[in-house]
Amino acid sequence: MVVGVARYLGACLARVLADDPRVDRVVGVDVVPPPTELGGVEFIEADITTSAINRAIARSRPDVVVHMNILATRADAGGRVPQKEINVIGTMQLLAACQRSDSVRKLVVKSSTAVYGAGSRAPALFAEDMAQNVTARSGYEKDASEVESYVRGFSRRRPDVDVTILRLANVFGPVIRTVLSEYFVLPVVPVVFGRDPRFQLVHEDDCLDALRMATIQDHPGIFNIAGDGFLVLSQALRRAGRLPLPLPSLGHPVVRGLMRRAGIADMDSVQTRFLTYGRGVDTTRMHEVLGFKPRYGTVDAFDAFVEARARGGVLDRDRVDALDQVLRSFAGLAGAFGPGQKTADVAGDRHG
């Protein structure tokens, strides 16, 4: 059972699992039907925040439940209050239904590296055991932390159920739309003056591969999932051909108003802290315990996004390369003339 198939990643994962010969049956659950065809996936309409999810699990009797319905942005839910209700209350209802079920033997939860927060005192790399020591959380960071807390409680009550939590870095790629991806398609991108945060990404295909692996195979535990390497914000802007607009802060109401008018409605305090301080996570457990190696590094994931969504910016790479060739041509032409020779040769050409 994949919970949250009305959204892009949930629908993609359900289709991937349905195509896997090792999976006999896939049931997709959401409060509304998915906007795209799910192929061989059986769809059940159920609200995760109500007891309807209990009836859905009792009726379909899944042996594996994948929780994809944790919303990172308020826009997905229609506001901060319904976002928290879906994330926290919905998770509580889902876990209660799984606890009552005698068929569920595995639970996979799509979480986020946002549980670590972002701040000036953060370590260079967050390991999986550091999340519970982070206290300065708000919004989606706090939701993700509460969700994981309830999942750990469920694991203690049902030790017979394998529980896997994947903490995903920001997911990027040619198709998926997120607050961060829309930030990088702005023609002029506001940044914090004097700050150049570093960050990691995971390609949308690697995200699905990691979730599929956790679903098909048995790998209980918590794992950071991110592509190899880092980007700093200034490098990302250059690769996307975008001009930075340095500002004292991204959290000022005027800045947020401008972002909303640009179509980025969810640039909240969680995003502004991330774009001020960045974040890094340790992926040792991903490689050595989970046995997962992403096909795309952080730079590769960002370039795939740029190729599909961000070409044509003011500093577009093709335009910069063309300008560079023109300048090199002029430089080569000037170098071909010796001192005092340029005017005579050009004059000779005219009379020739």
VMD Tcl script that draws the C-alpha trace (Angstrom):
set ca {
  {0.00 0.00 0.00}
  {1.31 3.43 -1.02}
  {-0.31 6.25 0.93}
  {-0.27 9.60 -0.89}
  {-0.64 8.68 -4.57}
  {-2.36 11.93 -5.57}
  {1.01 13.68 -5.57}
  {3.86 13.25 -8.04}
  {6.32 11.07 -6.12}
  {3.62 8.89 -4.59}
  {2.06 8.19 -7.98}
  {5.47 7.48 -9.54}
  {6.42 5.06 -6.76}
  {3.10 3.21 -7.02}
  {3.63 2.72 -10.76}
  {7.24 1.59 -10.26}
  {6.18 -0.99 -7.69}
  {3.28 -2.18 -9.85}
  {5.75 -2.86 -12.68}
  {8.09 -4.83 -10.41}
  {7.62 -8.59 -10.92}
  {8.40 -9.21 -7.25}
  {5.26 -7.29 -6.21}
  {1.94 -9.10 -6.55}
  {-0.41 -6.21 -5.86}
  {-0.19 -2.46 -5.25}
  {-2.91 -0.40 -3.58}
  {-2.77 3.40 -3.76}
  {-4.55 5.52 -1.16}
  {-5.35 9.23 -1.10}
  {-8.19 11.59 -0.31}
  {-8.64 12.43 -4.00}
  {-7.95 10.40 -7.15}
  {-4.51 10.96 -8.69}
  {-4.36 13.35 -11.67}
  {-2.46 10.79 -13.77}
  {-3.11 7.18 -14.70}
  {-1.71 4.69 -12.18}
  {-1.63 1.73 -14.53}
  {-2.04 -1.53 -12.60}
  {-2.44 0.16 -9.22}
  {-5.70 -0.35 -7.35}
  {-6.93 2.99 -5.97}
  {-8.79 3.43 -2.67}
  {-10.17 6.85 -1.80}
  {-9.63 7.44 1.92}
  {-8.80 10.40 4.16}
  {-5.65 9.66 6.14}
  {-6.75 12.01 8.93}
  {-9.85 9.94 9.70}
  {-10.68 6.34 10.56}
  {-11.21 5.72 6.84}
  {-7.54 4.72 6.60}
  {-8.19 1.99 9.16}
  {-10.98 0.56 7.00}
  {-8.76 0.78 3.89}
  {-5.98 -1.23 5.56}
  {-8.42 -3.74 7.06}
  {-10.00 -4.29 3.64}
  {-6.84 -4.50 1.50}
  {-4.63 -6.27 4.11}
  {-1.25 -5.03 2.85}
  {1.97 -6.58 4.10}
  {3.97 -3.39 3.35}
  {2.80 0.20 3.89}
  {4.72 3.12 2.36}
  {3.88 6.49 3.91}
  {4.39 9.17 1.24}
  {1.73 11.60 2.46}
  {3.90 14.02 4.46}
  {3.46 17.44 2.88}
  {6.46 19.78 2.77}
  {4.56 22.93 1.76}
  {1.45 24.70 2.95}
  {0.21 25.13 -0.61}
  {-0.13 21.36 -1.03}
  {-2.53 21.25 1.90}
  {-4.26 24.62 1.58}
  {-2.60 26.30 4.55}
  {-0.41 25.68 7.57}
  {-3.21 24.30 9.78}
  {-4.38 21.60 7.33}
  {-0.73 20.84 6.51}
  {-0.01 20.03 10.15}
  {-3.24 18.05 10.45}
  {-2.36 15.89 7.44}
  {1.25 15.42 8.51}
  {0.82 14.77 12.22}
  {-2.78 13.65 12.76}
  {-2.73 11.71 9.49}
  {0.41 9.86 10.54}
  {-1.11 9.04 13.92}
  {-4.21 7.60 12.24}
  {-2.11 5.59 9.79}
  {0.09 4.16 12.54}
  {-2.96 3.26 14.62}
  {-4.39 1.39 11.63}
  {-1.08 -0.42 11.07}
  {-0.90 -1.35 14.75}
  {-4.35 -2.97 14.60}
  {-3.51 -4.88 11.43}
  {-2.22 -8.44 11.61}
  {-1.07 -8.35 7.97}
  {1.41 -5.42 8.05}
  {5.00 -6.61 8.43}
  {6.88 -3.57 7.13}
  {6.48 0.22 7.24}
  {8.48 2.61 5.03}
  {8.29 6.36 5.75}
  {9.42 9.12 3.39}
  {10.90 11.72 5.71}
  {13.26 14.62 5.07}
  {16.65 15.96 6.10}
  {14.62 19.00 7.21}
  {14.34 17.22 10.60}
  {17.88 18.49 11.27}
  {16.90 22.12 10.76}
  {19.35 24.74 9.51}
  {21.30 27.28 11.50}
  {24.62 28.97 12.15}
  {25.62 26.41 14.80}
  {24.82 23.32 12.77}
  {27.58 20.73 12.29}
  {29.21 20.30 8.91}
  {27.38 16.98 8.47}
  {24.33 15.62 10.29}
  {24.40 11.90 11.06}
  {21.19 9.96 11.58}
  {21.46 9.93 15.38}
  {21.64 13.76 15.63}
  {18.04 14.65 14.78}
  {16.62 14.15 18.27}
  {19.07 16.73 19.68}
  {17.77 19.52 17.42}
  {15.34 21.82 19.24}
  {14.94 24.96 17.08}
  {12.30 23.70 14.67}
  {9.15 25.16 13.18}
  {6.70 24.42 10.38}
  {7.54 21.40 8.25}
  {10.75 20.75 10.22}
  {8.67 20.30 13.36}
  {6.09 18.17 11.54}
  {8.77 15.82 10.20}
  {10.28 15.51 13.67}
  {6.91 14.70 15.25}
  {6.12 12.18 12.52}
  {9.39 10.37 13.16}
  {8.75 10.41 16.90}
  {5.39 8.70 16.41}
  {6.96 6.20 14.01}
  {9.62 5.29 16.60}
  {6.85 4.81 19.17}
  {5.03 2.51 16.76}
  {8.23 0.52 16.25}
  {8.51 -0.04 20.00}
  {4.90 -1.20 20.23}
  {5.17 -3.46 17.17}
  {8.71 -4.85 17.20}
  {7.55 -7.51 14.74}
  {7.15 -4.82 12.04}
  {10.30 -3.67 10.22}
  {10.40 0.13 10.05}
  {12.53 2.08 7.56}
  {12.76 5.88 7.55}
  {14.37 7.57 4.58}
  {15.43 11.16 5.23}
  {15.60 12.61 1.73}
  {17.57 15.70 0.77}
  {15.76 18.19 -1.47}
  {14.48 16.25 -4.49}
  {15.39 17.77 -7.87}
  {15.06 16.71 -11.46}
  {13.47 17.51 -14.80}
  {9.84 17.01 -13.72}
  {9.24 17.48 -10.00}
  {8.15 20.92 -8.77}
  {9.18 22.12 -5.31}
  {9.56 25.46 -3.58}
  {13.33 25.23 -4.07}
  {13.10 24.37 -7.77}
  {10.75 27.31 -8.41}
  {13.17 29.56 -6.55}
  {15.86 28.75 -9.12}
  {13.67 29.62 -12.11}
  {13.24 33.23 -10.99}
  {15.03 35.56 -13.45}
  {16.62 37.41 -10.52}
  {17.07 35.33 -7.37}
  {17.08 36.94 -3.91}
  {19.95 35.76 -1.71}
  {21.24 36.73 1.71}
  {24.12 39.19 1.48}
  {27.37 37.64 2.70}
  {26.00 34.09 2.78}
  {26.75 31.28 0.34}
  {25.10 28.16 1.81}
  {26.02 24.69 0.64}
  {23.47 21.94 0.14}
  {22.86 18.46 -1.23}
  {20.21 17.21 -3.63}
  {18.78 13.86 -4.63}
  {17.61 13.25 -8.19}
  {13.93 12.28 -8.47}
  {14.89 8.95 -10.09}
  {17.28 8.14 -7.23}
  {14.57 9.08 -4.75}
  {12.23 6.52 -6.31}
  {15.01 3.91 -6.50}
  {15.77 4.31 -2.79}
  {12.09 4.04 -1.85}
  {11.66 0.98 -4.07}
  {14.71 -0.67 -2.49}
  {13.42 0.02 1.03}
  {10.04 -1.42 0.05}
  {11.22 -4.56 -1.74}
  {14.17 -5.40 0.50}
  {14.49 -5.54 4.29}
  {16.55 -2.63 5.59}
  {15.13 -1.44 8.92}
  {16.56 1.76 10.34}
  {17.01 5.43 9.49}
  {18.98 6.55 6.45}
  {20.01 9.91 5.02}
  {19.50 9.89 1.24}
  {21.43 12.42 -0.86}
  {23.49 12.52 -4.02}
  {27.26 12.61 -3.71}
  {28.90 16.02 -3.46}
  {27.67 19.50 -2.65}
  {26.67 22.72 -4.37}
  {26.95 26.18 -2.93}
  {24.26 28.68 -3.80}
  {26.48 30.90 -5.93}
  {27.56 27.90 -8.04}
  {23.95 26.81 -8.49}
  {22.91 30.28 -9.65}
  {25.72 30.36 -12.20}
  {24.78 26.92 -13.51}
  {21.16 28.05 -13.83}
  {22.15 31.33 -15.50}
  {20.45 33.38 -12.80}
  {21.42 36.76 -11.36}
  {21.60 37.01 -7.55}
  {19.89 39.88 -5.73}
  {21.69 40.29 -2.39}
  {19.39 41.29 0.47}
  {19.90 41.64 4.23}
  {17.38 38.83 4.85}
  {14.95 36.60 3.00}
  {12.54 36.63 5.93}
  {11.38 40.25 5.61}
  {7.63 40.59 4.84}
  {8.40 42.70 1.77}
  {10.63 39.96 0.38}
  {8.02 37.31 1.10}
  {5.41 39.45 -0.64}
  {7.60 39.71 -3.71}
  {8.14 35.95 -3.67}
  {4.42 35.30 -3.45}
  {3.76 37.60 -6.39}
  {6.41 35.65 -8.29}
  {4.43 32.48 -7.64}
  {6.49 31.13 -4.73}
  {3.85 31.09 -2.01}
  {5.68 28.85 0.46}
  {8.96 30.64 1.04}
  {8.48 30.33 4.81}
  {10.96 30.47 7.69}
  {12.04 26.87 7.05}
  {13.09 27.69 3.49}
  {14.67 31.02 4.36}
  {16.86 29.42 7.04}
  {17.91 26.71 4.59}
  {18.82 29.32 1.96}
  {20.73 31.29 4.58}
  {22.71 28.53 6.30}
  {22.40 25.45 4.09}
  {22.67 21.90 5.39}
  {24.88 18.85 4.98}
  {24.16 15.22 5.89}
  {26.37 12.17 6.30}
  {25.46 9.43 3.80}
  {27.77 6.72 5.16}
  {24.86 4.55 6.32}
  {23.17 4.93 2.94}
  {26.24 3.48 1.21}
  {27.42 0.90 3.75}
  {24.22 -0.33 5.46}
  {21.41 0.31 2.99}
  {23.72 -0.51 0.10}
  {22.32 2.27 -2.06}
  {24.46 4.31 -4.45}
  {22.67 7.17 -6.24}
  {23.10 7.29 -9.99}
  {23.23 11.09 -9.88}
  {25.39 13.34 -7.75}
  {24.13 16.65 -6.39}
  {25.54 18.58 -9.35}
  {24.07 16.04 -11.80}
  {20.61 16.37 -10.25}
  {20.77 20.15 -10.44}
  {21.99 20.11 -14.05}
  {19.12 17.80 -15.02}
  {16.73 20.35 -13.54}
  {18.49 23.23 -15.33}
  {18.39 21.45 -18.69}
  {14.63 20.90 -18.39}
  {13.46 23.99 -16.52}
  {16.00 26.80 -16.27}
  {17.58 27.29 -19.70}
  {17.36 30.78 -21.21}
  {18.30 32.78 -18.13}
  {20.18 36.06 -18.32}
  {23.42 34.15 -17.75}
  {22.38 31.03 -19.64}
  {25.39 28.82 -20.31}
  {24.82 28.79 -24.08}
  {24.71 32.58 -24.12}
  {27.81 32.86 -21.96}
  {29.66 30.34 -24.16}
  {28.63 32.26 -27.31}
  {29.81 35.55 -25.81}
  {33.05 33.90 -24.75}
  {33.66 32.71 -28.30}
  {33.04 36.20 -29.66}
  {35.45 37.73 -27.15}
  {38.06 35.09 -27.95}
  {37.66 35.82 -31.65}
  {38.23 39.52 -31.07}
  {41.20 38.78 -28.84}
  {42.69 36.51 -31.51}
  {42.15 39.14 -34.19}
  {43.84 41.80 -32.07}
  {46.74 39.47 -31.31}
  {47.33 38.83 -35.00}
  {48.41 42.44 -35.47}
  {51.73 43.62 -34.13}
  {52.22 47.05 -32.56}
  {51.68 49.77 -35.17}
  {50.67 47.18 -37.76}
  {46.92 46.95 -37.29}
  {45.89 50.14 -39.14}
  {48.18 49.56 -42.13}
  {47.02 45.94 -42.60}
  {43.36 46.83 -42.37}
  {43.91 49.70 -44.80}
  {45.71 47.32 -47.12}
  {42.74 44.95 -46.99}
  {40.41 47.72 -47.98}
  {42.50 48.65 -50.99}
  {43.13 45.03 -51.93}
}
mol new
graphics top color blue
foreach p $ca { graphics top sphere $p radius 0.5 }
foreach p [lrange $ca 0 end-1] q [lrange $ca 1 end] { graphics top cylinder $p $q radius 0.2 }
display resetview
